[in-house]
Amino acid sequence: MLFESRKPWNGKTGGYFALSRMYAPEGWACLAPMAVRPEWQGGRLAERNPNMAVGGPKDEMYRSPWRFGTRMLQELAAIYEIPLERLPANVPKTIVVLGKPSFYGRYGFSWQRAQKLKSPYPLESTLILRCGDDVPEAELVYPRALSDL
């Protein structure tokens, strides 16, 4: 693991993600695993919180701060808005994720920029997050713990 992040709420873990070091390319990581407590997915924590007096469960502005996955991915994406030369040395050059482009694309992950990669997994579900707008060519070698999935 390169990095782990968890979002606590009332003594429970509401969301968690890890950046796992890729075997190749060097300096890359994959966003895996990532999880949000099932009963809190989709902003449902806001719907169940009696202390929320503003808005309502159908009001997206009201629910958004309570979306653990959204908050974690927004924080991660913000790192890659920094110019490449100013990125901290311990930040991976590129983060790879397997998932829905319609979801991860909202947080800076690009399906289009991943299309020249060679992967053991389907490229239609492969996205990358990195500074710039290049389309890298590389072979992805995932950590052993993720290679048998």
N, CA, C and O atoms as a GROMACS GRO file, in nm:
protein
  596
    1MET      N    1   0.083  -0.118   0.000
    1MET     CA    2   0.000   0.000   0.000
    1MET      C    3   0.088   0.124   0.000
    1MET      O    4   0.186   0.134   0.074
    2LEU      N    5   0.049   0.218  -0.084
    2LEU     CA    6   0.116   0.347  -0.082
    2LEU      C    7   0.046   0.442   0.014
    2LEU      O    8   0.110   0.524   0.079
    3PHE      N    9  -0.086   0.430   0.021
    3PHE     CA   10  -0.164   0.527   0.097
    3PHE      C   11  -0.300   0.465   0.130
    3PHE      O   12  -0.355   0.390   0.050
    4GLU      N   13  -0.352   0.498   0.247
    4GLU     CA   14  -0.487   0.457   0.286
    4GLU      C   15  -0.560   0.577   0.342
    4GLU      O   16  -0.501   0.663   0.408
    5SER      N   17  -0.691   0.584   0.316
    5SER     CA   18  -0.773   0.692   0.367
    5SER      C   19  -0.906   0.634   0.413
    5SER      O   20  -0.964   0.549   0.347
    6ARG      N   21  -0.952   0.682   0.527
    6ARG     CA   22  -1.084   0.640   0.572
    6ARG      C   23  -1.160   0.762   0.623
    6ARG      O   24  -1.102   0.855   0.678
    7LYS      N   25  -1.290   0.759   0.603
    7LYS     CA   26  -1.378   0.865   0.648
    7LYS      C   27  -1.464   0.810   0.761
    7LYS      O   28  -1.553   0.728   0.738
    8PRO      N   29  -1.438   0.855   0.885
    8PRO     CA   30  -1.517   0.805   0.998
    8PRO      C   31  -1.646   0.885   1.018
    8PRO      O   32  -1.657   1.000   0.977
    9TRP      N   33  -1.741   0.820   1.082
    9TRP     CA   34  -1.865   0.886   1.121
    9TRP      C   35  -1.923   0.812   1.240
    9TRP      O   36  -1.951   0.692   1.232
   10ASN      N   37  -1.941   0.882   1.350
   10ASN     CA   38  -2.000   0.824   1.472
   10ASN      C   39  -1.934   0.692   1.512
   10ASN      O   40  -2.003   0.595   1.545
   11GLY      N   41  -1.802   0.688   1.511
   11GLY     CA   42  -1.730   0.570   1.554
   11GLY      C   43  -1.726   0.457   1.455
   11GLY      O   44  -1.674   0.350   1.486
   12LYS      N   45  -1.780   0.478   1.335
   12LYS     CA   46  -1.778   0.375   1.230
   12LYS      C   47  -1.700   0.427   1.112
   12LYS      O   48  -1.683   0.548   1.095
   13THR      N   49  -1.653   0.337   1.030
   13THR     CA   50  -1.588   0.376   0.906
   13THR      C   51  -1.696   0.389   0.800
   13THR      O   52  -1.763   0.292   0.767
   14GLY      N   53  -1.711   0.510   0.746
   14GLY     CA   54  -1.813   0.534   0.643
   14GLY      C   55  -1.760   0.505   0.504
   14GLY      O   56  -1.835   0.458   0.418
   15GLY      N   57  -1.632   0.532   0.482
   15GLY     CA   58  -1.571   0.508   0.352
   15GLY      C   59  -1.423   0.480   0.369
   15GLY      O   60  -1.361   0.524   0.465
   16TYR      N   61  -1.367   0.406   0.274
   16TYR     CA   62  -1.227   0.368   0.279
   16TYR      C   63  -1.174   0.354   0.136
   16TYR      O   64  -1.245   0.306   0.048
   17PHE      N   65  -1.050   0.396   0.114
   17PHE     CA   66  -0.982   0.360  -0.010
   17PHE      C   67  -0.834   0.345   0.015
   17PHE      O   68  -0.779   0.401   0.111
   18ALA      N   69  -0.771   0.269  -0.072
   18ALA     CA   70  -0.626   0.251  -0.067
   18ALA      C   71  -0.570   0.274  -0.206
   18ALA      O   72  -0.634   0.245  -0.307
   19LEU      N   73  -0.449   0.325  -0.210
   19LEU     CA   74  -0.372   0.331  -0.334
   19LEU      C   75  -0.268   0.220  -0.323
   19LEU      O   76  -0.180   0.224  -0.238
   20SER      N   77  -0.281   0.121  -0.408
   20SER     CA   78  -0.191   0.007  -0.408
   20SER      C   79  -0.085   0.026  -0.515
   20SER      O   80  -0.116   0.068  -0.627
   21ARG      N   81   0.039  -0.003  -0.480
   21ARG     CA   82   0.152   0.014  -0.573
   21ARG      C   83   0.140  -0.085  -0.688
   21ARG      O   84   0.124  -0.206  -0.667
   22MET      N   85   0.150  -0.034  -0.810
   22MET     CA   86   0.152  -0.120  -0.929
   22MET      C   87   0.293  -0.174  -0.947
   22MET      O   88   0.390  -0.106  -0.916
   23TYR      N   89   0.304  -0.298  -0.997
   23TYR     CA   90   0.436  -0.351  -1.032
   23TYR      C   91   0.490  -0.279  -1.154
   23TYR      O   92   0.611  -0.256  -1.166
   24ALA      N   93   0.402  -0.242  -1.245
   24ALA     CA   94   0.442  -0.166  -1.363
   24ALA      C   95   0.320  -0.091  -1.413
   24ALA      O   96   0.207  -0.139  -1.401
   25PRO      N   97   0.343   0.025  -1.467
   25PRO     CA   98   0.466   0.103  -1.479
   25PRO      C   99   0.512   0.154  -1.342
   25PRO      O  100   0.433   0.170  -1.249
   26GLU      N  101   0.639   0.179  -1.334
   26GLU     CA  102   0.698   0.229  -1.210
   26GLU      C  103   0.639   0.366  -1.176
   26GLU      O  104   0.622   0.451  -1.262
   27GLY      N  105   0.608   0.384  -1.049
   27GLY     CA  106   0.554   0.511  -1.004
   27GLY      C  107   0.403   0.524  -1.019
   27GLY      O  108   0.347   0.630  -0.989
   28TRP      N  109   0.335   0.418  -1.064
   28TRP     CA  110   0.190   0.420  -1.079
   28TRP      C  111   0.126   0.346  -0.962
   28TRP      O  112   0.190   0.263  -0.897
   29ALA      N  113  -0.001   0.376  -0.937
   29ALA     CA  114  -0.078   0.308  -0.832
   29ALA      C  115  -0.217   0.279  -0.885
   29ALA      O  116  -0.262   0.338  -0.983
   30CYS      N  117  -0.285   0.186  -0.819
   30CYS     CA  118  -0.425   0.161  -0.854
   30CYS      C  119  -0.511   0.192  -0.733
   30CYS      O  120  -0.472   0.170  -0.618
   31LEU      N  121  -0.628   0.244  -0.760
   31LEU     CA  122  -0.726   0.276  -0.657
   31LEU      C  123  -0.800   0.147  -0.625
   31LEU      O  124  -0.900   0.113  -0.687
   32ALA      N  125  -0.748   0.076  -0.525
   32ALA     CA  126  -0.808  -0.053  -0.488
   32ALA      C  127  -0.749  -0.097  -0.355
   32ALA      O  128  -0.627  -0.096  -0.337
   33PRO      N  129  -0.833  -0.136  -0.266
   33PRO     CA  130  -0.979  -0.137  -0.272
   33PRO      C  131  -1.039  -0.001  -0.236
   33PRO      O  132  -0.971   0.087  -0.182
   34MET      N  133  -1.167   0.014  -0.267
   34MET     CA  134  -1.244   0.131  -0.228
   34MET      C  135  -1.383   0.081  -0.187
   34MET      O  136  -1.443  -0.002  -0.255
   35ALA      N  137  -1.432   0.133  -0.076
   35ALA     CA  138  -1.562   0.087  -0.027
   35ALA      C  139  -1.631   0.197   0.051
   35ALA      O  140  -1.567   0.280   0.115
   36VAL      N  141  -1.764   0.197   0.045
   36VAL     CA  142  -1.849   0.283   0.127
   36VAL      C  143  -1.948   0.190   0.196
   36VAL      O  144  -2.005   0.100   0.134
   37ARG      N  145  -1.968   0.215   0.324
   37ARG     CA  146  -2.063   0.134   0.400
   37ARG      C  147  -2.195   0.127   0.322
   37ARG      O  148  -2.252   0.230   0.289
   38PRO      N  149  -2.244   0.005   0.291
   38PRO     CA  150  -2.361  -0.009   0.203
   38PRO      C  151  -2.482   0.073   0.244
   38PRO      O  152  -2.549   0.131   0.160
   39GLU      N  153  -2.510   0.078   0.373
   39GLU     CA  154  -2.630   0.151   0.416
   39GLU      C  155  -2.614   0.302   0.404
   39GLU      O  156  -2.711   0.375   0.425
   40TRP      N  157  -2.492   0.350   0.372
   40TRP     CA  158  -2.468   0.493   0.357
   40TRP      C  159  -2.440   0.533   0.213
   40TRP      O  160  -2.415   0.650   0.185
   41GLN      N  161  -2.445   0.439   0.122
   41GLN     CA  162  -2.418   0.471  -0.018
   41GLN      C  163  -2.528   0.559  -0.075
   41GLN      O  164  -2.643   0.552  -0.031
   42GLY      N  165  -2.492   0.641  -0.172
   42GLY     CA  166  -2.589   0.727  -0.239
   42GLY      C  167  -2.644   0.839  -0.153
   42GLY      O  168  -2.752   0.891  -0.182
   43GLY      N  169  -2.572   0.878  -0.048
   43GLY     CA  170  -2.618   0.987   0.038
   43GLY      C  171  -2.725   0.946   0.136
   43GLY      O  172  -2.789   1.032   0.196
   44ARG      N  173  -2.746   0.814   0.156
   44ARG     CA  174  -2.852   0.769   0.245
   44ARG      C  175  -2.827   0.805   0.391
   44ARG      O  176  -2.921   0.807   0.471
   45LEU      N  177  -2.701   0.835   0.428
   45LEU     CA  178  -2.674   0.878   0.565
   45LEU      C  179  -2.749   1.007   0.594
   45LEU      O  180  -2.803   1.024   0.704
   46ALA      N  181  -2.754   1.098   0.499
   46ALA     CA  182  -2.825   1.225   0.518
   46ALA      C  183  -2.974   1.201   0.538
   46ALA      O  184  -3.038   1.268   0.620
   47GLU      N  185  -3.030   1.107   0.464
   47GLU     CA  186  -3.173   1.078   0.477
   47GLU      C  187  -3.208   1.027   0.615
   47GLU      O  188  -3.319   1.049   0.664
   48ARG      N  189  -3.113   0.957   0.678
   48ARG     CA  190  -3.139   0.894   0.808
   48ARG      C  191  -3.093   0.978   0.926
   48ARG      O  192  -3.106   0.935   1.040
   49ASN      N  193  -3.041   1.096   0.901
   49ASN     CA  194  -2.988   1.178   1.008
   49ASN      C  195  -3.093   1.278   1.055
   49ASN      O  196  -3.121   1.375   0.984
   50PRO      N  197  -3.151   1.258   1.172
   50PRO     CA  198  -3.258   1.347   1.220
   50PRO      C  199  -3.208   1.487   1.256
   50PRO      O  200  -3.290   1.577   1.273
   51ASN      N  201  -3.078   1.507   1.266
   51ASN     CA  202  -3.023   1.637   1.303
   51ASN      C  203  -3.011   1.732   1.185
   51ASN      O  204  -2.972   1.848   1.203
   52MET      N  205  -3.041   1.687   1.066
   52MET     CA  206  -3.028   1.771   0.947
   52MET      C  207  -3.157   1.848   0.927
   52MET      O  208  -3.259   1.792   0.887
   53ALA      N  209  -3.154   1.978   0.955
   53ALA     CA  210  -3.274   2.060   0.948
   53ALA      C  211  -3.289   2.130   0.814
   53ALA      O  212  -3.398   2.176   0.780
   54VAL      N  213  -3.181   2.140   0.736
   54VAL     CA  214  -3.184   2.214   0.610
   54VAL      C  215  -3.211   2.118   0.496
   54VAL      O  216  -3.168   2.002   0.500
   55GLY      N  217  -3.280   2.162   0.395
   55GLY     CA  218  -3.302   2.082   0.275
   55GLY      C  219  -3.391   1.963   0.303
   55GLY      O  220  -3.484   1.970   0.383
   56GLY      N  221  -3.362   1.856   0.235
   56GLY     CA  222  -3.436   1.732   0.252
   56GLY      C  223  -3.366   1.621   0.176
   56GLY      O  224  -3.273   1.649   0.101
   57PRO      N  225  -3.407   1.498   0.194
   57PRO     CA  226  -3.336   1.385   0.135
   57PRO      C  227  -3.332   1.386  -0.017
   57PRO      O  228  -3.246   1.320  -0.076
   58LYS      N  229  -3.420   1.458  -0.082
   58LYS     CA  230  -3.419   1.460  -0.228
   58LYS      C  231  -3.337   1.578  -0.281
   58LYS      O  232  -3.315   1.588  -0.402
   59ASP      N  233  -3.294   1.666  -0.194
   59ASP     CA  234  -3.216   1.784  -0.231
   59ASP      C  235  -3.069   1.746  -0.243
   59ASP      O  236  -3.004   1.716  -0.143
   60GLU      N  237  -3.016   1.748  -0.365
   60GLU     CA  238  -2.880   1.703  -0.393
   60GLU      C  239  -2.776   1.786  -0.315
   60GLU      O  240  -2.676   1.730  -0.270
   61MET      N  241  -2.798   1.916  -0.299
   61MET     CA  242  -2.703   1.998  -0.224
   61MET      C  243  -2.699   1.956  -0.078
   61MET      O  244  -2.596   1.968  -0.012
   62TYR      N  245  -2.809   1.909  -0.029
   62TYR     CA  246  -2.819   1.863   0.109
   62TYR      C  247  -2.747   1.730   0.128
   62TYR      O  248  -2.680   1.710   0.229
   63ARG      N  249  -2.761   1.641   0.032
   63ARG     CA  250  -2.704   1.507   0.043
   63ARG      C  251  -2.556   1.502   0.007
   63ARG      O  252  -2.485   1.416   0.059
   64SER      N  253  -2.509   1.589  -0.079
   64SER     CA  254  -2.374   1.579  -0.132
   64SER      C  255  -2.264   1.569  -0.026
   64SER      O  256  -2.176   1.484  -0.039
   65PRO      N  257  -2.265   1.652   0.080
   65PRO     CA  258  -2.159   1.642   0.180
   65PRO      C  259  -2.158   1.508   0.253
   65PRO      O  260  -2.059   1.474   0.318
   66TRP      N  261  -2.266   1.432   0.244
   66TRP     CA  262  -2.276   1.306   0.315
   66TRP      C  263  -2.239   1.188   0.227
   66TRP      O  264  -2.249   1.073   0.271
   67ARG      N  265  -2.199   1.212   0.107
   67ARG     CA  266  -2.159   1.104   0.016
   67ARG      C  267  -2.010   1.076   0.038
   67ARG      O  268  -1.924   1.151  -0.008
   68PHE      N  269  -1.981   0.969   0.109
   68PHE     CA  270  -1.843   0.940   0.146
   68PHE      C  271  -1.755   0.913   0.025
   68PHE      O  272  -1.642   0.962   0.020
   69GLY      N  273  -1.803   0.836  -0.073
   69GLY     CA  274  -1.724   0.808  -0.192
   69GLY      C  275  -1.693   0.935  -0.269
   69GLY      O  276  -1.581   0.954  -0.316
   70THR      N  277  -1.791   1.021  -0.284
   70THR     CA  278  -1.773   1.148  -0.355
   70THR      C  279  -1.668   1.232  -0.286
   70THR      O  280  -1.578   1.285  -0.352
   71ARG      N  281  -1.677   1.245  -0.155
   71ARG     CA  282  -1.582   1.328  -0.081
   71ARG      C  283  -1.440   1.273  -0.094
   71ARG      O  284  -1.346   1.350  -0.114
   72MET      N  285  -1.424   1.142  -0.084
   72MET     CA  286  -1.290   1.084  -0.095
   72MET      C  287  -1.232   1.105  -0.234
   72MET      O  288  -1.114   1.140  -0.247
   73LEU      N  289  -1.312   1.084  -0.337
   73LEU     CA  290  -1.262   1.099  -0.474
   73LEU      C  291  -1.235   1.246  -0.508
   73LEU      O  292  -1.142   1.275  -0.583
   74GLN      N  293  -1.314   1.338  -0.455
   74GLN     CA  294  -1.287   1.480  -0.477
   74GLN      C  295  -1.154   1.520  -0.416
   74GLN      O  296  -1.077   1.594  -0.478
   75GLU      N  297  -1.125   1.472  -0.297
   75GLU     CA  298  -0.998   1.502  -0.232
   75GLU      C  299  -0.881   1.444  -0.310
   75GLU      O  300  -0.778   1.509  -0.324
   76LEU      N  301  -0.896   1.323  -0.360
   76LEU     CA  302  -0.791   1.260  -0.439
   76LEU      C  303  -0.769   1.337  -0.570
   76LEU      O  304  -0.654   1.363  -0.607
   77ALA      N  305  -0.876   1.372  -0.639
   77ALA     CA  306  -0.865   1.444  -0.766
   77ALA      C  307  -0.800   1.580  -0.749
   77ALA      O  308  -0.728   1.626  -0.837
   78ALA      N  309  -0.823   1.645  -0.635
   78ALA     CA  310  -0.766   1.778  -0.611
   78ALA      C  311  -0.614   1.775  -0.612
   78ALA      O  312  -0.550   1.874  -0.649
   79ILE      N  313  -0.555   1.665  -0.573
   79ILE     CA  314  -0.409   1.652  -0.574
   79ILE      C  315  -0.355   1.668  -0.716
   79ILE      O  316  -0.249   1.727  -0.735
   80TYR      N  317  -0.427   1.616  -0.814
   80TYR     CA  318  -0.379   1.616  -0.952
   80TYR      C  319  -0.412   1.745  -1.027
   80TYR      O  320  -0.388   1.755  -1.147
   81GLU      N  321  -0.467   1.841  -0.956
   81GLU     CA  322  -0.485   1.975  -1.013
   81GLU      C  323  -0.361   2.059  -0.991
   81GLU      O  324  -0.348   2.168  -1.048
   82ILE      N  325  -0.270   2.010  -0.909
   82ILE     CA  326  -0.142   2.077  -0.884
   82ILE      C  327  -0.053   2.051  -1.006
   82ILE      O  328  -0.054   1.940  -1.059
   83PRO      N  329   0.024   2.150  -1.053
   83PRO     CA  330   0.116   2.125  -1.165
   83PRO      C  331   0.211   2.010  -1.132
   83PRO      O  332   0.257   1.996  -1.019
   84LEU      N  333   0.241   1.928  -1.232
   84LEU     CA  334   0.322   1.808  -1.216
   84LEU      C  335   0.452   1.834  -1.141
   84LEU      O  336   0.491   1.756  -1.055
   85GLU      N  337   0.519   1.943  -1.174
   85GLU     CA  338   0.648   1.972  -1.110
   85GLU      C  339   0.635   2.006  -0.961
   85GLU      O  340   0.734   2.005  -0.889
   86ARG      N  341   0.513   2.035  -0.916
   86ARG     CA  342   0.492   2.068  -0.774
   86ARG      C  343   0.428   1.954  -0.695
   86ARG      O  344   0.403   1.969  -0.575
   87LEU      N  345   0.403   1.840  -0.760
   87LEU     CA  346   0.346   1.727  -0.689
   87LEU      C  347   0.447   1.676  -0.586
   87LEU      O  348   0.566   1.668  -0.615
   88PRO      N  349   0.401   1.641  -0.466
   88PRO     CA  350   0.492   1.582  -0.369
   88PRO      C  351   0.554   1.453  -0.424
   88PRO      O  352   0.491   1.382  -0.502
   89ALA      N  353   0.676   1.424  -0.383
   89ALA     CA  354   0.751   1.309  -0.436
   89ALA      C  355   0.681   1.176  -0.410
   89ALA      O  356   0.697   1.082  -0.487
   90ASN      N  357   0.604   1.167  -0.301
   90ASN     CA  358   0.541   1.039  -0.267
   90ASN      C  359   0.407   1.017  -0.338
   90ASN      O  360   0.344   0.913  -0.317
   91VAL      N  361   0.364   1.110  -0.419
   91VAL     CA  362   0.237   1.096  -0.492
   91VAL      C  363   0.264   1.020  -0.623
   91VAL      O  364   0.353   1.058  -0.699
   92PRO      N  365   0.187   0.914  -0.650
   92PRO     CA  366   0.208   0.841  -0.776
   92PRO      C  367   0.181   0.929  -0.896
   92PRO      O  368   0.091   1.014  -0.893
   93LYS      N  369   0.258   0.909  -1.004
   93LYS     CA  370   0.237   0.987  -1.127
   93LYS      C  371   0.098   0.964  -1.185
   93LYS      O  372   0.036   1.056  -1.239
   94THR      N  373   0.052   0.841  -1.172
   94THR     CA  374  -0.076   0.803  -1.232
   94THR      C  375  -0.149   0.708  -1.139
   94THR      O  376  -0.088   0.622  -1.075
   95ILE      N  377  -0.281   0.723  -1.131
   95ILE     CA  378  -0.366   0.630  -1.057
   95ILE      C  379  -0.460   0.564  -1.158
   95ILE      O  380  -0.525   0.632  -1.238
   96VAL      N  381  -0.465   0.433  -1.152
   96VAL     CA  382  -0.552   0.353  -1.240
   96VAL      C  383  -0.670   0.305  -1.156
   96VAL      O  384  -0.654   0.268  -1.039
   97VAL      N  385  -0.789   0.305  -1.215
   97VAL     CA  386  -0.906   0.250  -1.147
   97VAL      C  387  -0.985   0.167  -1.248
   97VAL      O  388  -0.991   0.200  -1.366
   98LEU      N  389  -1.045   0.060  -1.200
   98LEU     CA  390  -1.138  -0.020  -1.280
   98LEU      C  391  -1.277   0.012  -1.229
   98LEU      O  392  -1.306  -0.004  -1.111
   99GLY      N  393  -1.363   0.056  -1.319
   99GLY     CA  394  -1.498   0.091  -1.277
   99GLY      C  395  -1.577   0.156  -1.387
   99GLY      O  396  -1.540   0.150  -1.504
  100LYS      N  397  -1.687   0.218  -1.348
  100LYS     CA  398  -1.776   0.283  -1.444
  100LYS      C  399  -1.720   0.419  -1.484
  100LYS      O  400  -1.699   0.504  -1.398
  101PRO      N  401  -1.695   0.440  -1.613
  101PRO     CA  402  -1.649   0.571  -1.658
  101PRO      C  403  -1.744   0.684  -1.620
  101PRO      O  404  -1.699   0.795  -1.592
  102SER      N  405  -1.875   0.657  -1.619
  102SER     CA  406  -1.972   0.762  -1.586
  102SER      C  407  -1.958   0.807  -1.440
  102SER      O  408  -1.990   0.922  -1.408
  103PHE      N  409  -1.911   0.720  -1.352
  103PHE     CA  410  -1.891   0.758  -1.212
  103PHE      C  411  -1.753   0.820  -1.191
  103PHE      O  412  -1.743   0.933  -1.144
  104TYR      N  413  -1.648   0.747  -1.224
  104TYR     CA  414  -1.512   0.795  -1.196
  104TYR      C  415  -1.473   0.914  -1.283
  104TYR      O  416  -1.386   0.993  -1.244
  105GLY      N  417  -1.535   0.928  -1.398
  105GLY     CA  418  -1.508   1.043  -1.485
  105GLY      C  419  -1.544   1.176  -1.420
  105GLY      O  420  -1.486   1.279  -1.454
  106ARG      N  421  -1.638   1.175  -1.327
  106ARG     CA  422  -1.676   1.298  -1.255
  106ARG      C  423  -1.563   1.351  -1.166
  106ARG      O  424  -1.567   1.466  -1.122
  107TYR      N  425  -1.463   1.268  -1.140
  107TYR     CA  426  -1.357   1.304  -1.047
  107TYR      C  427  -1.221   1.311  -1.115
  107TYR      O  428  -1.117   1.294  -1.050
  108GLY      N  429  -1.220   1.335  -1.244
  108GLY     CA  430  -1.095   1.356  -1.316
  108GLY      C  431  -1.035   1.232  -1.378
  108GLY      O  432  -0.938   1.242  -1.453
  109PHE      N  433  -1.089   1.114  -1.350
  109PHE     CA  434  -1.039   0.992  -1.413
  109PHE      C  435  -1.083   0.991  -1.559
  109PHE      O  436  -1.196   1.025  -1.591
  110SER      N  437  -0.992   0.951  -1.647
  110SER     CA  438  -1.022   0.954  -1.790
  110SER      C  439  -1.015   0.816  -1.853
  110SER      O  440  -0.913   0.747  -1.846
  111TRP      N  441  -1.124   0.777  -1.914
  111TRP     CA  442  -1.129   0.653  -1.992
  111TRP      C  443  -1.052   0.671  -2.123
  111TRP      O  444  -0.980   0.581  -2.166
  112GLN      N  445  -1.066   0.788  -2.186
  112GLN     CA  446  -1.000   0.812  -2.315
  112GLN      C  447  -0.848   0.806  -2.303
  112GLN      O  448  -0.782   0.754  -2.392
  113ARG      N  449  -0.794   0.857  -2.194
  113ARG     CA  450  -0.649   0.859  -2.176
  113ARG      C  451  -0.592   0.721  -2.144
  113ARG      O  452  -0.470   0.703  -2.147
  114ALA      N  453  -0.676   0.624  -2.114
  114ALA     CA  454  -0.632   0.488  -2.079
  114ALA      C  455  -0.635   0.394  -2.198
  114ALA      O  456  -0.600   0.277  -2.184
  115GLN      N  457  -0.677   0.440  -2.313
  115GLN     CA  458  -0.703   0.348  -2.424
  115GLN      C  459  -0.580   0.293  -2.495
  115GLN      O  460  -0.593   0.202  -2.578
  116LYS      N  461  -0.460   0.344  -2.466
  116LYS     CA  462  -0.338   0.287  -2.525
  116LYS      C  463  -0.264   0.197  -2.427
  116LYS      O  464  -0.152   0.154  -2.453
  117LEU      N  465  -0.328   0.169  -2.314
  117LEU     CA  466  -0.266   0.082  -2.214
  117LEU      C  467  -0.292  -0.064  -2.250
  117LEU      O  468  -0.391  -0.096  -2.316
  118LYS      N  469  -0.205  -0.152  -2.205
  118LYS     CA  470  -0.225  -0.296  -2.215
  118LYS      C  471  -0.258  -0.343  -2.074
  118LYS      O  472  -0.183  -0.316  -1.980
  119SER      N  473  -0.370  -0.413  -2.061
  119SER     CA  474  -0.417  -0.450  -1.928
  119SER      C  475  -0.476  -0.590  -1.929
  119SER      O  476  -0.530  -0.634  -2.030
  120PRO      N  477  -0.464  -0.661  -1.816
  120PRO     CA  478  -0.531  -0.790  -1.805
  120PRO      C  479  -0.683  -0.776  -1.787
  120PRO      O  480  -0.756  -0.874  -1.791
  121TYR      N  481  -0.728  -0.653  -1.766
  121TYR     CA  482  -0.870  -0.624  -1.746
  121TYR      C  483  -0.923  -0.544  -1.865
  121TYR      O  484  -0.845  -0.484  -1.938
  122PRO      N  485  -1.054  -0.543  -1.886
  122PRO     CA  486  -1.112  -0.472  -2.001
  122PRO      C  487  -1.082  -0.322  -2.000
  122PRO      O  488  -1.101  -0.255  -1.899
  123LEU      N  489  -1.036  -0.271  -2.113
  123LEU     CA  490  -1.007  -0.128  -2.124
  123LEU      C  491  -1.134  -0.043  -2.117
  123LEU      O  492  -1.126   0.076  -2.085
  124GLU      N  493  -1.250  -0.100  -2.147
  124GLU     CA  494  -1.372  -0.020  -2.138
  124GLU      C  495  -1.407   0.014  -1.992
  124GLU      O  496  -1.493   0.098  -1.966
  125SER      N  497  -1.339  -0.052  -1.896
  125SER     CA  498  -1.360  -0.022  -1.755
  125SER      C  499  -1.235   0.034  -1.688
  125SER      O  500  -1.230   0.046  -1.566
  126THR      N  501  -1.134   0.069  -1.767
  126THR     CA  502  -1.007   0.118  -1.714
  126THR      C  503  -0.999   0.269  -1.733
  126THR      O  504  -1.019   0.320  -1.843
  127LEU      N  505  -0.970   0.340  -1.626
  127LEU     CA  506  -0.956   0.486  -1.629
  127LEU      C  507  -0.828   0.524  -1.556
  127LEU      O  508  -0.779   0.450  -1.471
  128ILE      N  509  -0.773   0.641  -1.591
  128ILE     CA  510  -0.654   0.689  -1.522
  128ILE      C  511  -0.674   0.834  -1.477
  128ILE      O  512  -0.752   0.910  -1.535
  129LEU      N  513  -0.601   0.868  -1.371
  129LEU     CA  514  -0.598   1.004  -1.318
  129LEU      C  515  -0.451   1.043  -1.315
  129LEU      O  516  -0.370   0.976  -1.252
  130ARG      N  517  -0.416   1.152  -1.382
  130ARG     CA  518  -0.279   1.202  -1.384
  130ARG      C  519  -0.280   1.345  -1.434
  130ARG      O  520  -0.376   1.390  -1.496
  131CYS      N  521  -0.172   1.415  -1.405
  131CYS     CA  522  -0.159   1.553  -1.454
  131CYS      C  523  -0.144   1.552  -1.606
  131CYS      O  524  -0.101   1.453  -1.664
  132GLY      N  525  -0.180   1.663  -1.667
  132GLY     CA  526  -0.162   1.678  -1.812
  132GLY      C  527  -0.278   1.622  -1.891
  132GLY      O  528  -0.386   1.597  -1.838
  133ASP      N  529  -0.252   1.602  -2.021
  133ASP     CA  530  -0.356   1.550  -2.109
  133ASP      C  531  -0.303   1.446  -2.207
  133ASP      O  532  -0.368   1.415  -2.306
  134ASP      N  533  -0.184   1.391  -2.179
  134ASP     CA  534  -0.125   1.291  -2.266
  134ASP      C  535  -0.202   1.159  -2.258
  134ASP      O  536  -0.285   1.139  -2.169
  135VAL      N  537  -0.174   1.070  -2.354
  135VAL     CA  538  -0.234   0.937  -2.358
  135VAL      C  539  -0.117   0.838  -2.350
  135VAL      O  540  -0.056   0.806  -2.451
  136PRO      N  541  -0.087   0.790  -2.228
  136PRO     CA  542   0.031   0.706  -2.212
  136PRO      C  543   0.014   0.567  -2.274
  136PRO      O  544  -0.096   0.514  -2.283
  137GLU      N  545   0.128   0.512  -2.315
  137GLU     CA  546   0.133   0.374  -2.364
  137GLU      C  547   0.216   0.296  -2.264
  137GLU      O  548   0.333   0.327  -2.243
  138ALA      N  549   0.156   0.194  -2.203
  138ALA     CA  550   0.226   0.114  -2.103
  138ALA      C  551   0.150  -0.015  -2.080
  138ALA      O  552   0.032  -0.027  -2.113
  139GLU      N  553   0.220  -0.112  -2.023
  139GLU     CA  554   0.156  -0.237  -1.982
  139GLU      C  555   0.132  -0.230  -1.833
  139GLU      O  556   0.225  -0.203  -1.756
  140LEU      N  557   0.008  -0.256  -1.791
  140LEU     CA  558  -0.028  -0.252  -1.650
  140LEU      C  559  -0.004  -0.388  -1.585
  140LEU      O  560  -0.054  -0.490  -1.632
  141VAL      N  561   0.072  -0.386  -1.476
  141VAL     CA  562   0.094  -0.508  -1.398
  141VAL      C  563   0.048  -0.474  -1.256
  141VAL      O  564   0.113  -0.397  -1.184
  142TYR      N  565  -0.064  -0.534  -1.218
  142TYR     CA  566  -0.126  -0.505  -1.089
  142TYR      C  567  -0.056  -0.581  -0.976
  142TYR      O  568   0.015  -0.679  -1.002
  143PRO      N  569  -0.075  -0.536  -0.852
  143PRO     CA  570  -0.022  -0.610  -0.738
  143PRO      C  571  -0.078  -0.752  -0.735
  143PRO      O  572  -0.191  -0.777  -0.780
  144ARG      N  573  -0.001  -0.842  -0.684
  144ARG     CA  574  -0.041  -0.984  -0.683
  144ARG      C  575  -0.178  -1.004  -0.617
  144ARG      O  576  -0.257  -1.085  -0.664
  145ALA      N  577  -0.205  -0.931  -0.510
  145ALA     CA  578  -0.334  -0.946  -0.440
  145ALA      C  579  -0.452  -0.912  -0.529
  145ALA      O  580  -0.563  -0.959  -0.504
  146LEU      N  581  -0.431  -0.832  -0.633
  146LEU     CA  582  -0.539  -0.791  -0.722
  146LEU      C  583  -0.534  -0.864  -0.856
  146LEU      O  584  -0.625  -0.848  -0.937
  147SER      N  585  -0.431  -0.942  -0.881
  147SER     CA  586  -0.416  -1.002  -1.014
  147SER      C  587  -0.501  -1.125  -1.035
  147SER      O  588  -0.518  -1.168  -1.149
  148ASP      N  589  -0.556  -1.182  -0.930
  148ASP     CA  590  -0.640  -1.303  -0.945
  148ASP      C  591  -0.788  -1.273  -0.945
  148ASP      O  592  -0.869  -1.365  -0.938
  149LEU      N  593  -0.826  -1.146  -0.952
  149LEU     CA  594  -0.967  -1.109  -0.948
  149LEU      C  595  -1.034  -1.129  -1.081
  149LEU      O  596  -1.153  -1.103  -1.095
   0.00000   0.00000   0.00000
